[in-house]
Amino acid sequence: NMGSEGLLHELFGINKSKPNYVLDKTIADIYATSYPYLNEDFIGQYSINRTFFANGDHRKFYNETEDCSSGYNSHDTILSSSYFQTMVYFLYISILLMALIGNGIVCFIVQSSPRMKTVTNYFLFNLALGDILMSVFCVPFSFVPTILLQFWPFGTVLCHLVNYSQAISVLVSAYTLVAISVDRYIVIMWPLRPRITKRYAKCIIGVVWVIALVTAFPIIIVSKLYQPEGWHQKCDKYICREDWSEDSQYFYYTLALMTLQFVIPIFVLCFTYIRIAIAVWGKRPPGEAENSRDQKMARSKRKVDAMKSLVKYDEKNAVKMSKKFTYKRNYIC
């Protein structure tokens, strides 16, 4: 059991806060009486810096020093298996490299080529920048403390900075996608309306970053190092998490963050792209419309030509008939 006064020996209930020599002597005597088959060297190895775990007939001795150095999941868990660790290493490293290289190329192309500096590409540049920020602060700082070590090794400053940056990157990416969808919506639904200028696009990007910085600001305040009970206390290890003074504050902020980060962007994206799809799929493409119009005009022209031919034919017959009639009339006269 774990008491406030110190670590209690799990089998015999001995408090390890007592002097070392007294505790070592007591443990050695109890082991010698209860387990006569254990020699003195073995008993001496498991003195004050050892913990004895008993579970029925299945007993294991763990070295606390080895446990702390090897990690929280160092004993017979799926996280310690070589296959799992290999897969996790491969996936995390692959995702990090692809995200950095792909988004870095996008930023380089937009920034280096004057021809690529358009309104849409400005938004794509900002989206790539947010994805790079997410890759840098989410992938390694989630992999190492959560999967690899099970504790936070980067200190207090990075605890505040990493959590804050993770929230900012997600908000920037979400609201940049919203800006792109609204820009596409305006272009397609009102094609004759003037497009937004580059200066206005930069202002929109600035507003996106300000909203992200302000929305995520409480996270940098409440992020702290926390030491859970058990292994973390025994090894003096900490984890980085949000420490809210009241549960209601955590609930309302989480609700607001979910609304601003997920609900509103999803609603705007669905509305704009559904309207765009209806507008595009509900009308014939320009080329198809021109072909249909040309076909109608050709049919009308053929009809007109046929009518002209008939009219000319009737005129010729009328002239011939009038000449014959005149000739006969003169002949009779």
C-alpha positions as CSV (number, residue, x, y, z in Angstrom):
1,N,0.0,0.0,0.0
2,M,1.0,3.6,-0.6
3,G,0.6,5.8,2.5
4,S,1.3,9.5,3.0
5,E,4.1,8.8,5.5
6,G,6.1,6.8,3.0
7,L,6.2,3.7,0.9
8,L,4.8,0.7,2.8
9,H,6.3,-2.7,2.2
10,E,3.5,-4.4,0.2
11,L,3.8,-7.8,1.8
12,F,4.5,-7.0,5.4
13,G,3.4,-3.4,5.8
14,I,6.8,-1.9,6.8
15,N,7.2,1.8,6.5
16,K,10.3,2.7,4.5
17,S,10.7,6.0,6.2
18,K,12.4,4.3,9.1
19,P,16.2,4.2,9.3
20,N,17.8,2.0,6.7
21,Y,19.6,-0.4,9.1
22,V,16.5,-1.1,11.1
23,L,14.4,-1.7,8.1
24,D,17.0,-3.9,6.4
25,K,17.4,-5.9,9.6
26,T,13.7,-6.3,9.9
27,I,13.2,-7.4,6.3
28,A,16.1,-9.8,6.5
29,D,14.7,-11.4,9.7
30,I,11.2,-11.8,8.2
31,Y,12.6,-13.2,4.9
32,A,14.7,-15.7,6.9
33,T,11.7,-16.8,8.9
34,S,9.1,-16.9,6.2
35,Y,11.3,-18.0,3.3
36,P,14.1,-20.2,4.6
37,Y,15.1,-21.2,1.1
38,L,16.3,-17.7,0.3
39,N,20.0,-17.2,1.1
40,E,21.5,-14.1,2.7
41,D,22.9,-12.7,-0.5
42,F,19.5,-12.8,-2.1
43,I,17.8,-11.2,0.9
44,G,20.5,-8.5,1.0
45,Q,19.8,-7.5,-2.6
46,Y,16.2,-6.7,-1.7
47,S,16.6,-4.3,1.2
48,I,15.5,-0.7,1.3
49,N,15.9,0.0,-2.4
50,R,13.7,-2.9,-3.5
51,T,10.0,-3.5,-3.4
52,F,8.5,-7.0,-3.1
53,F,5.2,-7.6,-4.9
54,A,3.2,-10.6,-4.0
55,N,0.2,-11.9,-5.9
56,G,-0.9,-15.3,-4.6
57,D,1.7,-17.9,-5.5
58,H,3.1,-15.7,-8.4
59,R,5.8,-13.5,-6.8
60,K,8.0,-11.1,-8.6
61,F,10.9,-8.9,-7.4
62,Y,11.4,-5.6,-9.1
63,N,14.3,-3.3,-8.9
64,E,13.1,0.2,-8.5
65,T,16.2,1.7,-10.0
66,E,15.9,-0.4,-13.1
67,D,12.2,0.4,-13.4
68,C,12.9,4.2,-13.3
69,S,15.6,4.0,-15.8
70,S,13.9,1.7,-18.2
71,G,10.5,3.5,-18.2
72,Y,7.0,3.0,-17.0
73,N,6.1,0.3,-19.5
74,S,9.3,-1.8,-19.2
75,H,7.8,-5.0,-17.9
76,D,5.7,-7.4,-20.0
77,T,3.3,-4.9,-21.8
78,I,2.4,-4.4,-25.4
79,L,4.1,-1.0,-25.3
80,S,7.4,-2.7,-24.5
81,S,7.3,-5.2,-27.4
82,S,9.8,-4.7,-30.1
83,Y,7.2,-5.1,-32.9
84,F,5.0,-2.4,-31.4
85,Q,7.9,0.0,-30.9
86,T,9.2,-0.6,-34.4
87,M,5.8,0.2,-35.9
88,V,5.3,3.3,-33.8
89,Y,8.8,4.6,-34.6
90,F,8.1,4.0,-38.3
91,L,4.7,5.7,-38.4
92,Y,5.7,8.7,-36.3
93,I,8.9,9.4,-38.2
94,S,7.2,8.9,-41.6
95,I,4.4,11.3,-40.7
96,L,6.8,13.9,-39.4
97,L,9.0,13.8,-42.4
98,M,6.2,13.8,-45.0
99,A,4.5,16.7,-43.2
100,L,7.6,18.8,-42.9
101,I,8.8,18.1,-46.5
102,G,5.4,18.5,-48.2
103,N,4.3,21.6,-46.4
104,G,7.8,23.1,-46.7
105,I,7.8,22.7,-50.4
106,V,4.4,24.5,-50.6
107,C,5.7,27.4,-48.5
108,F,8.9,27.6,-50.6
109,I,7.1,27.6,-54.0
110,V,4.6,30.3,-52.9
111,Q,7.2,32.5,-51.3
112,S,9.8,32.2,-54.1
113,S,7.7,32.7,-57.2
114,P,5.9,36.1,-57.7
115,R,3.5,34.4,-60.1
116,M,2.3,32.1,-57.3
117,K,1.5,34.9,-54.9
118,T,-2.3,34.9,-55.4
119,V,-5.1,35.1,-52.9
120,T,-5.8,31.4,-52.9
121,N,-2.1,30.6,-52.6
122,Y,-1.7,32.9,-49.7
123,F,-4.4,30.9,-47.9
124,L,-2.6,27.6,-48.9
125,F,0.7,29.1,-47.6
126,N,-0.9,29.8,-44.2
127,L,-2.5,26.3,-44.1
128,A,0.9,24.7,-44.8
129,L,2.4,26.9,-42.1
130,G,-0.2,25.7,-39.6
131,D,0.4,22.1,-40.5
132,I,4.2,22.5,-40.0
133,L,3.5,24.0,-36.6
134,M,1.3,21.1,-35.8
135,S,3.9,18.6,-37.0
136,V,6.7,20.1,-34.9
137,F,4.8,20.5,-31.7
138,C,2.3,17.5,-31.9
139,V,4.2,14.6,-33.3
140,P,7.5,14.4,-31.3
141,F,6.0,15.9,-28.1
142,S,3.2,13.4,-28.2
143,F,5.4,10.4,-29.2
144,V,8.2,10.7,-26.6
145,P,6.2,11.5,-23.4
146,T,3.1,9.4,-24.2
147,I,4.4,6.3,-26.0
148,L,8.1,6.1,-25.3
149,L,8.7,7.3,-21.8
150,Q,5.3,7.7,-20.1
151,F,6.5,10.9,-18.4
152,W,7.4,14.5,-19.4
153,P,11.1,15.0,-19.7
154,F,11.2,18.5,-21.3
155,G,10.7,20.8,-18.3
156,T,8.1,23.4,-17.2
157,V,8.6,26.0,-19.9
158,L,8.1,23.5,-22.8
159,C,5.1,22.1,-21.0
160,H,3.4,25.5,-21.2
161,L,4.7,26.2,-24.8
162,V,3.9,22.9,-26.4
163,N,0.3,22.6,-25.2
164,Y,-0.3,26.2,-26.3
165,S,1.3,25.7,-29.7
166,Q,-0.7,22.5,-30.3
167,A,-4.0,24.3,-29.8
168,I,-2.9,27.3,-31.9
169,S,-1.9,25.0,-34.8
170,V,-5.2,23.2,-34.9
171,L,-7.2,26.5,-34.7
172,V,-5.1,28.1,-37.5
173,S,-5.6,25.1,-39.8
174,A,-9.3,25.0,-39.1
175,Y,-10.0,28.7,-39.7
176,T,-7.7,28.8,-42.8
177,L,-9.8,26.0,-44.3
178,V,-12.9,28.1,-43.6
179,A,-11.3,31.1,-45.3
180,I,-10.5,29.0,-48.4
181,S,-14.1,27.6,-48.6
182,V,-15.6,31.1,-48.3
183,D,-13.3,32.5,-51.0
184,R,-14.3,29.6,-53.3
185,Y,-18.0,30.1,-52.5
186,I,-17.9,33.8,-53.4
187,V,-16.0,33.1,-56.7
188,I,-18.5,30.4,-57.8
189,M,-21.7,31.8,-56.6
190,W,-21.0,35.4,-57.7
191,P,-18.5,35.2,-60.6
192,L,-19.0,38.8,-61.6
193,R,-18.3,40.2,-58.2
194,P,-14.7,41.5,-57.8
195,R,-12.4,39.1,-55.9
196,I,-10.8,40.0,-52.6
197,T,-7.4,41.6,-53.0
198,K,-4.1,40.3,-51.7
199,R,-4.0,42.9,-49.0
200,Y,-7.4,41.9,-47.8
201,A,-6.4,38.2,-47.8
202,K,-3.4,39.1,-45.6
203,C,-5.7,40.8,-43.2
204,I,-7.9,37.7,-43.1
205,I,-4.8,35.6,-42.3
206,G,-3.8,38.0,-39.5
207,V,-7.3,37.8,-38.0
208,V,-7.1,34.0,-38.1
209,W,-3.9,34.0,-36.1
210,V,-5.2,36.6,-33.6
211,I,-8.3,34.4,-33.0
212,A,-6.1,31.3,-32.6
213,L,-3.8,33.0,-30.1
214,V,-6.6,34.5,-28.0
215,T,-8.7,31.3,-28.0
216,A,-5.8,29.1,-26.9
217,F,-4.4,31.5,-24.3
218,P,-6.0,29.9,-21.2
219,I,-4.1,26.6,-22.0
220,I,-0.7,28.3,-21.5
221,I,-1.8,29.4,-18.0
222,V,-3.3,26.1,-16.7
223,S,-0.6,23.8,-18.2
224,K,1.5,22.4,-15.3
225,L,3.7,19.5,-14.4
226,Y,1.8,17.0,-12.3
227,Q,3.1,13.9,-10.5
228,P,0.6,11.0,-10.3
229,E,0.7,8.4,-7.6
230,G,2.5,5.1,-8.0
231,W,5.4,4.7,-10.4
232,H,5.7,8.5,-11.1
233,Q,6.1,9.3,-7.4
234,K,8.5,6.4,-6.8
235,C,10.7,7.5,-9.6
236,D,10.1,11.3,-9.2
237,K,8.7,11.7,-12.7
238,Y,6.1,14.2,-13.9
239,I,3.5,14.5,-16.7
240,C,2.4,17.6,-18.4
241,R,-1.3,18.3,-18.3
242,E,-3.9,21.0,-17.8
243,D,-4.6,21.7,-14.1
244,W,-7.9,23.6,-13.8
245,S,-8.8,25.0,-10.3
246,E,-12.5,24.0,-10.8
247,D,-14.2,21.4,-12.9
248,S,-16.7,23.8,-14.2
249,Q,-14.0,26.0,-15.7
250,Y,-12.6,23.0,-17.5
251,F,-16.0,22.0,-18.8
252,Y,-17.0,25.4,-20.1
253,Y,-13.7,26.0,-21.8
254,T,-13.7,22.6,-23.4
255,L,-17.2,23.2,-24.7
256,A,-16.2,26.6,-26.0
257,L,-13.0,25.3,-27.6
258,M,-14.9,22.4,-29.3
259,T,-17.4,24.9,-30.6
260,L,-14.8,27.3,-32.0
261,Q,-12.4,24.6,-33.1
262,F,-14.7,22.0,-34.6
263,V,-18.4,22.8,-34.7
264,I,-18.3,26.2,-36.4
265,P,-15.6,25.3,-39.0
266,I,-17.5,22.0,-39.9
267,F,-20.8,23.9,-40.3
268,V,-19.2,26.6,-42.6
269,L,-17.3,24.0,-44.7
270,C,-20.4,21.8,-45.1
271,F,-22.6,24.8,-46.0
272,T,-20.2,26.4,-48.5
273,Y,-19.1,23.2,-50.3
274,I,-22.7,21.8,-50.5
275,R,-23.9,25.0,-52.1
276,I,-20.9,24.9,-54.5
277,A,-21.7,21.3,-55.5
278,I,-25.3,22.2,-56.1
279,A,-24.4,25.2,-58.2
280,V,-21.8,23.3,-60.3
281,W,-23.6,20.0,-60.8
282,G,-27.0,21.7,-61.3
283,K,-25.9,23.6,-64.4
284,R,-24.5,22.4,-67.7
285,P,-20.8,23.1,-68.2
286,P,-20.0,26.1,-70.5
287,G,-18.8,23.9,-73.4
288,E,-21.8,21.7,-73.3
289,A,-24.1,24.7,-73.3
290,E,-22.4,26.3,-76.3
291,N,-22.6,23.0,-78.2
292,S,-26.4,22.7,-77.5
293,R,-26.9,26.4,-78.6
294,D,-24.9,25.9,-81.7
295,Q,-27.0,22.8,-82.6
296,K,-30.2,24.7,-82.1
297,M,-28.9,27.6,-84.2
298,A,-27.9,25.2,-87.0
299,R,-31.3,23.5,-87.0
300,S,-33.0,27.0,-87.2
301,K,-30.7,28.0,-90.0
302,R,-31.5,24.9,-92.0
303,K,-35.2,25.6,-91.6
304,V,-34.7,29.2,-92.7
305,D,-32.7,28.0,-95.7
306,A,-35.4,25.5,-96.6
307,M,-38.1,28.3,-96.4
308,K,-35.9,30.6,-98.5
309,S,-35.5,27.9,-101.1
310,L,-39.3,27.3,-101.2
311,V,-39.9,31.1,-101.5
312,K,-37.4,31.4,-104.3
313,Y,-38.9,28.4,-106.1
314,D,-42.3,29.9,-105.8
315,E,-41.1,33.3,-107.1
316,K,-39.5,31.6,-110.2
317,N,-42.7,29.7,-110.9
318,A,-44.7,32.9,-110.5
319,V,-42.5,34.8,-112.9
320,K,-42.6,32.0,-115.5
321,M,-46.4,31.8,-115.2
322,S,-46.8,35.5,-115.6
323,K,-44.6,35.6,-118.7
324,K,-46.6,32.8,-120.3
325,F,-49.8,34.5,-119.4
326,T,-48.6,37.8,-120.9
327,Y,-47.4,36.1,-124.0
328,K,-50.7,34.3,-124.5
329,R,-52.6,37.6,-123.8
330,N,-50.6,39.4,-126.4
331,Y,-51.0,36.6,-128.9
332,I,-54.7,36.7,-128.4
333,C,-54.8,40.4,-128.8
